[in-house]
């Protein structure tokens, strides 16, 4: 089992290194980071590598989408959505 992990290590390191580079560049290139993380799955990595990559991918996507939504929502928008006002319902 250790032999198969050693054989996969170089390509895994390269893809994860590229993903980290794209994530930390200024400005961050999230799309390229996500592509690199998804490319790891094409090579059927060992379960530990696959689980860690899923975690990293989910974390990047969560942070990126949260930042996108935070910039578009205003407190008034979410308040009217929760109360049902502003939905175009006429009583």
C-alpha positions in Angstrom: 0.0 0.0 0.0 2.8 2.4 0.8 4.3 1.8 -2.7 1.1 3.0 -4.4 1.0 6.2 -2.3 4.6 6.9 -3.1 3.9 6.6 -6.9 1.1 9.1 -6.7 2.9 11.6 -4.5 4.7 13.7 -7.3 1.6 14.5 -9.4 -0.5 15.0 -6.3 2.1 17.5 -4.9 2.2 19.3 -8.2 -1.6 19.7 -8.6 -2.0 20.7 -4.9 0.9 23.1 -5.2 -0.7 24.8 -8.3 -4.0 25.0 -6.4 -2.4 26.6 -3.4 -0.5 29.0 -5.7 -3.7 30.1 -7.5 -5.6 30.4 -4.2 -2.9 32.7 -2.6 -2.1 34.8 -5.7 -3.1 38.4 -5.7 -5.9 38.6 -6.8 -6.9 34.9 -6.0 -7.6 32.8 -9.1 -10.3 30.6 -7.5 -11.5 29.1 -10.7 -8.0 27.8 -11.5 -7.6 26.6 -8.0 -10.8 24.6 -8.2 -9.8 23.1 -11.5 -6.5 21.9 -10.0 -8.2 20.3 -7.1 -10.8 18.6 -9.3 -8.0 17.2 -11.5 -6.7 15.2 -8.6 -9.8 13.0 -8.7 -9.1 12.0 -12.4 -6.1 9.9 -11.2 -8.0 7.9 -8.5 -5.9 8.9 -5.5 -5.7 6.9 -2.3 -8.7 7.4 0.1 -6.8 9.8 2.4 -5.7 12.0 -0.4 -9.1 12.0 -1.9 -10.7 12.9 1.4 -8.3 15.7 2.0 -8.8 17.1 -1.5 -12.6 17.0 -1.1 -12.1 18.9 2.2 -9.9 21.5 0.5 -12.2 21.9 -2.5 -15.3 22.3 -0.2 -13.4 24.9 1.9 -12.4 27.0 -1.1 -15.9 26.9 -2.6 -17.5 27.7 0.7 -15.3 30.7 1.4 -15.5 32.0 -2.2 -19.3 31.7 -2.4 -19.8 33.2 1.0 -17.7 36.3 0.0 -19.7 36.7 -3.2 -23.0 36.5 -1.3 -21.8 38.9 1.4 -21.1 41.6 -1.1 -24.6 41.4 -2.7 -26.9 41.0 0.3 -27.8 44.1 2.3 -29.5 43.8 5.7 -32.7 45.1 4.2 -32.8 42.5 1.5 -32.6 39.6 3.8 -35.2 41.1 6.2 -37.8 41.6 3.5 -37.2 38.0 2.2 -37.7 36.5 5.7 -40.9 38.5 6.4 -42.4 37.9 3.0 -42.6 41.5 2.1 -41.4 42.5 -1.3 -42.4 39.2 -2.9 -45.0 40.9 -5.1 -47.9 39.4 -3.1 -51.0 41.6 -3.2 -53.5 41.2 -0.4 
